[in-house]
Amino acid sequence: MLDKLAGIEARFEELNRMMAEGAGDFSKIADLARERAESEPIVNAYREYQGVLRDLAGARELLSDPAMGEMAADEIRTLEGRQAELEAQLKLLLVPRDPRDEKSVIFEIRAGTGGEEAGIFAADLFRMYTRYAEDRGWKTEIVYANATGVGGYKEVTFEVRGKGAYSRLKYESGVHRVQRVPLTESAGRIHTSTATVAVLAEMDEVEIDVPDRDIEIQTYRASSAGGQNVQKNATAIRITHKPTGLVVTCEDERSLSQNRMRAMTVLRSRLYEQEVDKRQRAEAAERKAQVGTGERSEKIRTYNFPQSRVTDHRIGMSNYNLPVVLDGDLDGFIDELAAREQAAKLTGELLPTASDNDD
């Protein structure tokens, strides 16, 4: 590890030199600055670690001094504690980062089993994520929505724009289960319904190239606000990716070109995620496919209204203030999932998955 850290420090100094010599080439300087910013936390921690080692060596030399020995022993205990903290920090900093972590995301929420109640739950999840994004200063915008007649969604696709959105929201992919008495249930019985959530990192044209020959485009009149404002014009778009059969629909913008651009963004993000999933499966990587079939037994999280409990089955963690969670308070779950993922990467183990035995 120390050899690798020394190499990173050397590269950091080289970047400083190259930036100083690259005056006028703003594009090159910007690239160098990004690389430097990524390595700076590691270099700072490594330099502090080196300082601690030097201080430890000096303190140990004083142990045999009758006048300074007791003070040196106290200092050694403090320094050894900081040494252990820095070693753990450096190990985490050296874990390869997901290149998608800083990206904005595309959410796809679909009603699963449970009829109209599943659609209402999908709407609850949509509101939960938009509130979470709002609290963090991120922007949300609907790409496509297929609403039900009782205030729910059969399907809703929306963007969350903000730096680092994917790093926080990627853990939300999977099947979410709700247990409650539906508004549509007259007998007061508790029903179990599901909704599936997919979180995709937003990819641009440079990262994912989709040739025109690989797509089929259909246009139609939009039923959303965009369609109402353009009246008879066909502004909505449906794009089919012929090699994979993936279909993307967008009708929320006011022009055909805008809907086409956003639909292509969603398509590229899906294709990227599909390729990542294929590679991870081939390499026996850390995750299963993002979303299951929507069956009740396949779940990552349960929202139990009678007990006001939200349980994440991957980490065995429960929160007994369900209304607050549905209002966007997800950081407790996300922080623990992120910590578990980091620990799993350090040990080479798999990230915890949903348990079919948890209630």
N, C-alpha and C positions, 0 to 999 in steps of 0.2 A: 504493500500500500504506500509506503514512504517513497519508493522509487517513482510511482505514478504521480504522487503529489509533487515531487520535485520537478517532474516533467511539466506538469500543469503550471507551476510557478515560473518555470523558464519560458514557457509559451506566453504567459501573461506579460512578462517583461518584454518579450519580443513584440507583442501587440502594442505595448506602449511606445516602443521605438518606431514601429511602422506607422502608427497614427501620427507621431510627431513629424515623420518624413513625408507623409502623404498629403501635405497641404494642397488644397485646390481640387483634389479628386474626392468630391463629397460622397459619391456612391461607395467608393472603396472604404472611406473613413467610417461610413455608417455600418458597413458589414463588419469592419474590425471592432467597432464600438459594441456591436451586439455580441460578438464572441467574447470580448473582454468582460462585458457585464455578466455573462453567464458563468465565467470562471472566477470572478472577483470574490464571491462568498467563500469559495473553496480556498482560494489563496489567503484570504484574511484569516480563516480558521486555521489553516496550516501554519501560518506565520505565528499566530498566537500559540499554537501547539509547540512549535520550535522554541519559543520563548519560555514556555513552561518547563520544557526539558532542560534548558540551560539553567533555569532557576533551581530546578531539582538537583542538578549536579552540584551547584554551588552550595545548596543547603546541606547536602549529604557530606560535603567536605567539612562542614562545621560541627557535625555530630560529635566528633571526638574532642571538641573544644569545651573545657569545663564551664566556661562562662557563657557560651552560646549554645551548648548542646540541647537544652530543653526548648529554647526558642526555635532552634532549627528543626526539632522533631515536630513541633506544632505546624511549622511552615510546610514541612514535607507532607503531612497529612492533608493539609489544604490543597497543596499543589497536586498530589496524587489524585484527589477527588476531581480537580479540574482536568487533569490529564485524561481520566476515564470519560468525562463528559465530552471532551473534544474528540477523542477517538470515536465515540459513538456518533457524534455529529458529522465527522469526516466520512465515516462509512456510509451514512445516509446521503451525504452530498455527492458521493462517488457512484451511487446507484444511477444507472442510465435513466434519464427522464423520458417520459412519453412525449414525443415531438408535438403531439396534438394539445398538450396541456394548456397552452396560452391561447388557444383558439376559441372563437365563439361557437355556439352549438345550435343544432337543429333537433327539436323534440318532436317525437311522433307518439301520440297517445291514442290507443284504440280500446274501445269497449270489448271486454272478453265475455265470459259466461255470466249470465244473470239478467239478460233481457234489458228492459228499460232502466233498471237499477244500476246495471253496469255502465250505461251511458251517463247517468247522473254522477256516478263515482268518477268516470273519466273527466267530467267537468270539474269535480272537486280537486282532482289532481292538477288539472290545468291551472286552476286558481292558486293552488298551493305553490306551484313553481313560478308563476308570474309574481306572486307576493315575495317569494324568496329573491328573485331577480331584482325586484323593485328595492328591497331592503339593501341590496349590495350596489345599487346604482347602475344596474345593467338595463338595457333596453329590450323589450319584447315586442314581437310583431307576428301576427297570424299569417301563415302562408296558405293554409287550406283548412276548412272546417266543414264537417258534415254533421249538422245538428239534428237532434231528435226533437219531438214535439213536447217534451216534458222538461226542457232545460238542460239536457245532456248532450253528449257528443258520441256519435258512432266512431268518429275519428277526428282528430285535430292535430295539425302540424304547425309549429311555430318556431321562430328564431329567438335565441337569447344572445344578444350582442354585448360583449364585455370581455376585457382581458382576463384570461384565466378561468373563463366560465366552464370550459370542458374539464379542467382539473378538479373542480368541485362537483360538477353535476354528472360526471361519467358513472358514478356509483348508483345512479337512479335507474339504470337500465334493468329491466326484468318485469316479472309479474307482480302486481300489487293486489292485495286481497282486502276486501272490506266485509265486515260482519255488523249488520245493523237491521233495524226494522225499517223497511222502505216506506216512503211517503205513500206509495201506491198500494200498500198492504193494509187491508182493513182488519185482519185478524190479529195483528200485533206480533206476528212471528218474525224471528230473526232470520234474515237471509244472508247467504254468502255469495258475493259477486267478485269479479276480477276486472282489471284493466291492464293492458300491457304498455310498457314505456320503453322507447328506444331513444338513446341519446347519441347523436352523431356529431363528430367534429366537422365544422364547416370548412370545406375544401374549395380552393379556387382553381382556375383553369390551368395555371402553371403546374400545379401538383397532380391534377388528374385531367388527362386529355380525353375527350369524348368526341370522336370523329362524327361528322354529320351523317355519314352513311350508316352509322350504328343506331340512329334514333328515328322514330316515327312520331310526327307531331300532328295532333288533332286540336282544333279550336272549337269553342262553343260559347254560348252566351252565359255569362257569369250570373250566379244567383246571390252573390254577396254585395257589399256596398259598392265595390268597383263596378259590378255589372249594372246596378241600378242607375249609376250616374252616366254610363255610356249608352244606356237604353238598348238599341237594337244591334249594336256592334258586338261581334264575337271576340271578346277579350280574354276569356278563360282559355287555359291551355292544358293539354294532357300529353305528356311525353312518355313514349315507350322505348326502353333500351332493348333493342332486338336481341343482342347476344345473351342477355340474362333474363329478359322478360320483366324487369323492374318497371313499374309504372309510377309516374309522379304527376300530380295534379296541382295546379295553382290558379286561383281565380280572385285573389284578394286585392291585387293591384288594379289601377285604372286603365292600363294600356296593355296590349298584347305583348309588346317588347319587354315591359317590366315583369309581367307574369312569366314570360319565357326565361328571362335572366334568373329569376328566383327559383323556378322549377329546375333549371340546369344546376344551380348551386346545390339543391337538395339531392339531385341525381348523382352528382359527383361525390357528395358526402356518403351516400349509400354505397356507391361502388367502392370507395376507399375502405369503408367499414367492412364490406364483403371480402375485399382482398386481405385485409388485416385478419379477419376471422379465419379465412382459408389458410393463411400462413401459420396462425397460432394452432389451428387444429393439426396441421402437418407436423409442427414442431412440438406437439403435446404441451402447448403454452398454458398460461396461467388462468385463462378464462374459458367458460363455455360460450356458446352462441348467446347473443345479447338477449333475445326474447324467446320465451317458450311458446307453447301452443295456447296459453290462456286457461288451461285447466286449473281447477281450484288447488290441486296439490302442488303445483309449480309456483312457488311464490318466494319473493325476497323479503316482503314486508307485509304485515297484517295491521289493519286499522279496525280495532274492535270498539264499537261505540258503546255497548252496554258497560264495559269496564273502563271507558275513556283511555284505552291503552293502544299504543303503537309499538309493535315489536319488529325489529329487524332480525330475521332468522339467520343471516349470515354470521352475525357477531353475538347473537343471543342478548341483545340490548333492548330494553323497553323504556318507553316514556309514558307516564300516566296523565299527561295533559294533552289529550288528543286535539282539542280545539286550537291550541297554540301551535301544534305541529302543522295542522291543516292551514294555519294562517302564515305558514312559511318558515317556522322555526325548525330547520333541518340540520343546523350546524353540529348538534350533538352526535347525530348519526354519521354525518359526513366526516367529521374530525376523526371519529373512531375507525371508520372504514379506511380512511387515508393512512392512519397510523398502522393499522393491520397490514395494509398493502405494502407499506415500506418495510415492515418487519419481515413479511413474507419474501420480499425481494432479497433481503439480506441473507436469509436462510435458504433461499431457493425453493421455498414451499409454495403451494397454491394459495391464492386468496380464498377465504372462506366462501362457500356457496350456500344456497338456500337449503334448509332442512325440511324434508317432507313430513317430519314427525312433530314439528312444533305447531301449537295451536295459534 
